[in-house]
Amino acid sequence: MITKQIIAQQLLKYLNHQITLAVLVDWAENSIMQGNIEPTEPRALMQILGRIGAADVKEFGLLWEDCDSMMHQLGYDIKVDANLAA
C-alpha cells in the first residue's frame, strides 16, 4: 500500500541522489497503475504521485520547490545538510 511515508521516502531518496529522476518517475507511474493507495487520503496522494509521474516531461520537470511543497503536503518539513565535497 502506498502511504504518505512511502512517498516521502521516495522523494527523499531522489533529493539525496540515491535514485535518479527516471527511477522516481517510474516508481510513481507504477504506483498509480497498481492503485493500491492509502484509503484515508487517496485524492491527495494520487495528485502527488501524478505530479511526480509527469516530472520526466520537460514542461513539468521537478524543482526543489515542487519537492518541498509535496513533502509539506505529506506532513514533512525538509531540512538541508551540506558537507564539503572532497
N, C-alpha and C positions, 0 to 999 in steps of 0.2 A: 504494500500500500504506500502510495506517495503522500508524505506528510510535509508540513512546514519545515520540520527539522531536516528531512532528506533533501528538499530543495535548497535549503540554506547550506547544507554540507556540500552540495554540488557547486553552488556559486562560490563558496569559499575555496574549494579545490581549484576552480578556474582562476580566481583572483590571486591565489598563491602559486600559480603556474604549475600546478600538479596535473592538470588536464588542459587540453587545448580547447579553443572555441569550438572546433569541429566536434570534439567528443562531447562537450556540453550540449551543443545543439542536437546531436544525435540522441543523447540521453533524453532530452526534453521531448523531442518528437516521438520517441518510442514510448515514453511515459503517457503522452496524450493518446496514442493509439491503443495502449493497453487499457486505459481508462480506469485504472484501479486507484482512484483519488480519495483521500480522506473525506468522509461524508460530511464533516462539520462545516467545511468551507470550500465546497467543490468549485464554485464560480471563481473565487479569488485565486485559488491555486491553479485552475485552468488558464486564467488570464496571465499569470506569471509564467507558466510553462509555455504558453503561446508566444509570449514576448521573447523568451529565451530561444524557442524554436525558430523564430524569424531572424535571429541575430546574424545568421550567415548571409543574409541578403544585404547588399551594400547600402541600400537606402535606410535600413533599420540599424544595423550594427549593434554594438553593445558597449556603451560608455560607462565610465566609473559611476557617474550619476545615476545611470539606469540600475546598476547593481546595488548601489546604496539605497535607492528607492525601493527596490524589490526586497532587499533584506529588511528594511524598515517595515514593509507590509507584512513580512513574515514574523515580525516581533523582535528583530535583532538590530543592534547598532554596530557599525563597523568601526574598528579602531585600527590605525595603521602603525606598524612597527617596522622601522628601517634598520638595516645592517649595512655597514660599509662593505662594498664589494671588494673582493681580493684581486 
